Amino acid sequence: MISYEPLWETMRQKGISTYALINRYGIPASTVHTLKHNNNITMYTLEKLCNALNCTADSVVRFENDDTKPSPGSDDLANAPHSP
């Protein structure tokens, strides 16, 4: 499961509002809506957020285990051949 809690904490620490993300840094309001609902974003958007906040990806997004359902393809990864 994706969590953008690190983003909101980073924004609080840096004093940047969602209004500033939209109007100063050019993040579309629809993207802010996506973030608020913990939905997927593109790597391009992640890069824009990192540049705007002068931070790394781990200050924007966190991946959490969702114990209620298996990850898609998790069995495939466990059985995949490994490179030497």
VMD Tcl script that builds the backbone (N, CA, C; Angstrom):
set m [mol new atoms 252]
animate dup $m
set s [atomselect $m all]
$s set {name element resname resid chain x y z} {
  {N N MET 1 A 0.845 -1.176 0.000}
  {CA C MET 1 A 0.000 0.000 0.000}
  {C C MET 1 A 0.891 1.240 0.000}
  {N N ILE 2 A 0.477 2.235 -0.715}
  {CA C ILE 2 A 1.226 3.486 -0.817}
  {C C ILE 2 A 0.715 4.465 0.230}
  {N N SER 3 A 1.657 5.134 0.898}
  {CA C SER 3 A 1.298 6.184 1.850}
  {C C SER 3 A 2.101 7.432 1.519}
  {N N TYR 4 A 1.420 8.542 1.439}
  {CA C TYR 4 A 2.091 9.818 1.221}
  {C C TYR 4 A 2.238 10.603 2.524}
  {N N GLU 5 A 2.102 9.926 3.651}
  {CA C GLU 5 A 2.293 10.594 4.942}
  {C C GLU 5 A 3.660 11.281 5.029}
  {N N PRO 6 A 4.735 10.675 4.490}
  {CA C PRO 6 A 6.013 11.398 4.519}
  {C C PRO 6 A 5.946 12.744 3.784}
  {N N LEU 7 A 5.161 12.820 2.708}
  {CA C LEU 7 A 5.011 14.079 1.975}
  {C C LEU 7 A 4.398 15.146 2.864}
  {N N TRP 8 A 3.303 14.796 3.537}
  {CA C TRP 8 A 2.617 15.792 4.372}
  {C C TRP 8 A 3.516 16.239 5.524}
  {N N GLU 9 A 4.283 15.318 6.081}
  {CA C GLU 9 A 5.216 15.678 7.164}
  {C C GLU 9 A 6.331 16.579 6.627}
  {N N THR 10 A 6.874 16.245 5.468}
  {CA C THR 10 A 7.922 17.074 4.859}
  {C C THR 10 A 7.403 18.469 4.568}
  {N N MET 11 A 6.177 18.545 4.048}
  {CA C MET 11 A 5.591 19.858 3.768}
  {C C MET 11 A 5.400 20.655 5.056}
  {N N ARG 12 A 4.947 20.000 6.124}
  {CA C ARG 12 A 4.790 20.693 7.420}
  {C C ARG 12 A 6.134 21.235 7.902}
  {N N GLN 13 A 7.159 20.402 7.824}
  {CA C GLN 13 A 8.492 20.803 8.289}
  {C C GLN 13 A 9.043 21.975 7.490}
  {N N LYS 14 A 8.744 22.016 6.205}
  {CA C LYS 14 A 9.283 23.062 5.338}
  {C C LYS 14 A 8.343 24.259 5.192}
  {N N GLY 15 A 7.162 24.165 5.804}
  {CA C GLY 15 A 6.218 25.275 5.739}
  {C C GLY 15 A 5.628 25.493 4.356}
  {N N ILE 16 A 5.447 24.401 3.605}
  {CA C ILE 16 A 4.885 24.488 2.258}
  {C C ILE 16 A 3.468 23.927 2.287}
  {N N SER 17 A 2.528 24.715 1.793}
  {CA C SER 17 A 1.113 24.307 1.782}
  {C C SER 17 A 0.761 23.639 0.454}
  {N N THR 18 A -0.409 23.011 0.424}
  {CA C THR 18 A -0.881 22.453 -0.841}
  {C C THR 18 A -1.150 23.584 -1.841}
  {N N TYR 19 A -1.571 24.732 -1.338}
  {CA C TYR 19 A -1.758 25.901 -2.197}
  {C C TYR 19 A -0.456 26.253 -2.904}
  {N N ALA 20 A 0.662 26.237 -2.170}
  {CA C ALA 20 A 1.966 26.539 -2.766}
  {C C ALA 20 A 2.369 25.466 -3.777}
  {N N LEU 21 A 2.091 24.194 -3.473}
  {CA C LEU 21 A 2.411 23.138 -4.439}
  {C C LEU 21 A 1.734 23.417 -5.770}
  {N N ILE 22 A 0.480 23.826 -5.694}
  {CA C ILE 22 A -0.302 24.059 -6.907}
  {C C ILE 22 A 0.131 25.340 -7.612}
  {N N ASN 23 A 0.216 26.435 -6.870}
  {CA C ASN 23 A 0.426 27.748 -7.491}
  {C C ASN 23 A 1.879 28.162 -7.659}
  {N N ARG 24 A 2.749 27.714 -6.794}
  {CA C ARG 24 A 4.153 28.105 -6.894}
  {C C ARG 24 A 4.976 27.058 -7.631}
  {N N TYR 25 A 4.639 25.791 -7.431}
  {CA C TYR 25 A 5.471 24.717 -7.981}
  {C C TYR 25 A 4.825 23.992 -9.153}
  {N N GLY 26 A 3.619 24.372 -9.529}
  {CA C GLY 26 A 2.996 23.833 -10.725}
  {C C GLY 26 A 2.492 22.406 -10.625}
  {N N ILE 27 A 2.232 21.931 -9.409}
  {CA C ILE 27 A 1.648 20.600 -9.232}
  {C C ILE 27 A 0.137 20.752 -9.451}
  {N N PRO 28 A -0.437 20.029 -10.405}
  {CA C PRO 28 A -1.880 20.181 -10.665}
  {C C PRO 28 A -2.735 19.838 -9.444}
  {N N ALA 29 A -3.848 20.540 -9.299}
  {CA C ALA 29 A -4.769 20.273 -8.189}
  {C C ALA 29 A -5.246 18.829 -8.232}
  {N N SER 30 A -5.398 18.271 -9.419}
  {CA C SER 30 A -5.829 16.874 -9.533}
  {C C SER 30 A -4.768 15.926 -8.955}
  {N N THR 31 A -3.507 16.290 -9.068}
  {CA C THR 31 A -2.433 15.473 -8.483}
  {C C THR 31 A -2.477 15.555 -6.965}
  {N N VAL 32 A -2.737 16.735 -6.430}
  {CA C VAL 32 A -2.867 16.884 -4.975}
  {C C VAL 32 A -4.024 16.024 -4.480}
  {N N HIS 33 A -5.115 16.001 -5.222}
  {CA C HIS 33 A -6.255 15.145 -4.881}
  {C C HIS 33 A -5.824 13.672 -4.889}
  {N N THR 34 A -5.081 13.274 -5.899}
  {CA C THR 34 A -4.566 11.905 -5.995}
  {C C THR 34 A -3.712 11.567 -4.787}
  {N N LEU 35 A -2.849 12.486 -4.404}
  {CA C LEU 35 A -1.967 12.276 -3.248}
  {C C LEU 35 A -2.774 12.143 -1.958}
  {N N LYS 36 A -3.772 12.980 -1.796}
  {CA C LYS 36 A -4.589 12.949 -0.576}
  {C C LYS 36 A -5.335 11.632 -0.426}
  {N N HIS 37 A -5.575 10.951 -1.546}
  {CA C HIS 37 A -6.286 9.679 -1.522}
  {C C HIS 37 A -5.342 8.482 -1.656}
  {N N ASN 38 A -4.039 8.726 -1.496}
  {CA C ASN 38 A -3.012 7.671 -1.561}
  {C C ASN 38 A -3.097 6.833 -2.829}
  {N N ASN 39 A -3.395 7.491 -3.948}
  {CA C ASN 39 A -3.417 6.805 -5.232}
  {C C ASN 39 A -2.063 6.949 -5.924}
  {N N ASN 40 A -1.873 6.216 -6.991}
  {CA C ASN 40 A -0.588 6.196 -7.684}
  {C C ASN 40 A -0.282 7.507 -8.390}
  {N N ILE 41 A 1.004 7.850 -8.417}
  {CA C ILE 41 A 1.499 8.984 -9.187}
  {C C ILE 41 A 2.610 8.477 -10.097}
  {N N THR 42 A 2.982 9.287 -11.072}
  {CA C THR 42 A 4.059 8.903 -11.981}
  {C C THR 42 A 5.413 9.255 -11.368}
  {N N MET 43 A 6.456 8.661 -11.939}
  {CA C MET 43 A 7.810 9.005 -11.497}
  {C C MET 43 A 8.111 10.475 -11.802}
  {N N TYR 44 A 7.559 10.979 -12.885}
  {CA C TYR 44 A 7.726 12.390 -13.228}
  {C C TYR 44 A 7.161 13.282 -12.120}
  {N N THR 45 A 5.975 12.930 -11.630}
  {CA C THR 45 A 5.365 13.695 -10.543}
  {C C THR 45 A 6.200 13.576 -9.277}
  {N N LEU 46 A 6.691 12.389 -8.982}
  {CA C LEU 46 A 7.548 12.203 -7.817}
  {C C LEU 46 A 8.790 13.084 -7.934}
  {N N GLU 47 A 9.367 13.137 -9.122}
  {CA C GLU 47 A 10.536 13.991 -9.354}
  {C C GLU 47 A 10.194 15.466 -9.131}
  {N N LYS 48 A 9.036 15.909 -9.654}
  {CA C LYS 48 A 8.619 17.302 -9.462}
  {C C LYS 48 A 8.433 17.626 -7.983}
  {N N LEU 49 A 7.827 16.707 -7.239}
  {CA C LEU 49 A 7.637 16.919 -5.807}
  {C C LEU 49 A 8.974 17.000 -5.086}
  {N N CYS 50 A 9.885 16.094 -5.423}
  {CA C CYS 50 A 11.208 16.100 -4.790}
  {C C CYS 50 A 11.964 17.388 -5.090}
  {N N ASN 51 A 11.873 17.862 -6.331}
  {CA C ASN 51 A 12.531 19.119 -6.692}
  {C C ASN 51 A 11.897 20.299 -5.963}
  {N N ALA 52 A 10.580 20.323 -5.883}
  {CA C ALA 52 A 9.879 21.426 -5.218}
  {C C ALA 52 A 10.223 21.478 -3.737}
  {N N LEU 53 A 10.326 20.308 -3.114}
  {CA C LEU 53 A 10.566 20.240 -1.669}
  {C C LEU 53 A 12.042 20.071 -1.315}
  {N N ASN 54 A 12.878 19.954 -2.357}
  {CA C ASN 54 A 14.314 19.744 -2.148}
  {C C ASN 54 A 14.547 18.554 -1.215}
  {N N CYS 55 A 14.016 17.405 -1.633}
  {CA C CYS 55 A 14.100 16.209 -0.809}
  {C C CYS 55 A 14.256 14.976 -1.692}
  {N N THR 56 A 14.326 13.822 -1.069}
  {CA C THR 56 A 14.406 12.566 -1.799}
  {C C THR 56 A 13.053 11.853 -1.746}
  {N N ALA 57 A 12.929 10.805 -2.539}
  {CA C ALA 57 A 11.645 10.098 -2.673}
  {C C ALA 57 A 11.119 9.571 -1.341}
  {N N ASP 58 A 12.020 9.153 -0.438}
  {CA C ASP 58 A 11.549 8.621 0.844}
  {C C ASP 58 A 10.943 9.699 1.740}
  {N N SER 59 A 11.109 10.959 1.364}
  {CA C SER 59 A 10.453 12.047 2.083}
  {C C SER 59 A 9.083 12.368 1.491}
  {N N VAL 60 A 8.704 11.617 0.451}
  {CA C VAL 60 A 7.428 11.835 -0.226}
  {C C VAL 60 A 6.507 10.626 -0.108}
  {N N VAL 61 A 7.064 9.447 -0.288}
  {CA C VAL 61 A 6.231 8.242 -0.352}
  {C C VAL 61 A 6.836 7.125 0.488}
  {N N ARG 62 A 5.932 6.314 1.037}
  {CA C ARG 62 A 6.348 5.139 1.811}
  {C C ARG 62 A 5.485 3.971 1.337}
  {N N PHE 63 A 6.104 2.823 1.178}
  {CA C PHE 63 A 5.380 1.614 0.810}
  {C C PHE 63 A 5.185 0.793 2.064}
  {N N GLU 64 A 3.928 0.448 2.327}
  {CA C GLU 64 A 3.592 -0.300 3.534}
  {C C GLU 64 A 3.008 -1.643 3.142}
  {N N ASN 65 A 3.293 -2.664 3.939}
  {CA C ASN 65 A 2.695 -3.969 3.707}
  {C C ASN 65 A 1.219 -3.904 3.999}
  {N N ASP 66 A 0.453 -4.521 3.147}
  {CA C ASP 66 A -0.978 -4.652 3.351}
  {C C ASP 66 A -1.232 -6.132 3.579}
  {N N ASP 67 A -1.311 -6.527 4.837}
  {CA C ASP 67 A -1.404 -7.939 5.200}
  {C C ASP 67 A -2.731 -8.581 4.794}
  {N N THR 68 A -3.696 -7.779 4.377}
  {CA C THR 68 A -5.001 -8.346 4.058}
  {C C THR 68 A -5.060 -8.959 2.670}
  {N N LYS 69 A -4.140 -8.587 1.799}
  {CA C LYS 69 A -4.151 -9.168 0.455}
  {C C LYS 69 A -2.728 -9.296 -0.062}
  {N N PRO 70 A -2.450 -10.358 -0.821}
  {CA C PRO 70 A -1.097 -10.554 -1.337}
  {C C PRO 70 A -0.780 -9.543 -2.434}
  {N N SER 71 A 0.496 -9.243 -2.573}
  {CA C SER 71 A 0.934 -8.352 -3.633}
  {C C SER 71 A 0.779 -9.052 -4.972}
  {N N PRO 72 A 0.364 -8.321 -6.008}
  {CA C PRO 72 A 0.275 -8.954 -7.329}
  {C C PRO 72 A 1.650 -9.437 -7.753}
  {N N GLY 73 A 1.716 -10.676 -8.177}
  {CA C GLY 73 A 2.980 -11.227 -8.657}
  {C C GLY 73 A 3.971 -11.581 -7.577}
  {N N SER 74 A 3.568 -11.538 -6.307}
  {CA C SER 74 A 4.523 -11.813 -5.233}
  {C C SER 74 A 5.087 -13.224 -5.337}
  {N N ASP 75 A 4.256 -14.191 -5.757}
  {CA C ASP 75 A 4.759 -15.545 -5.940}
  {C C ASP 75 A 5.766 -15.591 -7.080}
  {N N ASP 76 A 5.511 -14.804 -8.124}
  {CA C ASP 76 A 6.416 -14.772 -9.258}
  {C C ASP 76 A 7.789 -14.266 -8.853}
  {N N LEU 77 A 7.834 -13.262 -8.001}
  {CA C LEU 77 A 9.114 -12.702 -7.577}
  {C C LEU 77 A 9.893 -13.684 -6.713}
  {N N ALA 78 A 9.197 -14.424 -5.877}
  {CA C ALA 78 A 9.863 -15.364 -4.999}
  {C C ALA 78 A 10.492 -16.506 -5.783}
  {N N ASN 79 A 9.906 -16.840 -6.926}
  {CA C ASN 79 A 10.390 -17.955 -7.726}
  {C C ASN 79 A 11.234 -17.526 -8.916}
  {N N ALA 80 A 11.460 -16.235 -9.067}
  {CA C ALA 80 A 12.221 -15.739 -10.219}
  {C C ALA 80 A 13.693 -16.129 -10.081}
  {N N PRO 81 A 14.334 -16.428 -11.230}
  {CA C PRO 81 A 15.772 -16.748 -11.179}
  {C C PRO 81 A 16.558 -15.505 -10.796}
  {N N HIS 82 A 17.629 -15.702 -10.089}
  {CA C HIS 82 A 18.473 -14.598 -9.651}
  {C C HIS 82 A 19.737 -14.566 -10.470}
  {N N SER 83 A 20.196 -13.373 -10.796}
  {CA C SER 83 A 21.442 -13.229 -11.542}
  {C C SER 83 A 22.608 -13.445 -10.592}
  {N N PRO 84 A 23.676 -14.072 -11.090}
  {CA C PRO 84 A 24.855 -14.297 -10.223}
  {C C PRO 84 A 25.583 -13.025 -9.911}
}
mol reanalyze $m
mol bondsrecalc $m
mol representation Tube
mol addrep $m
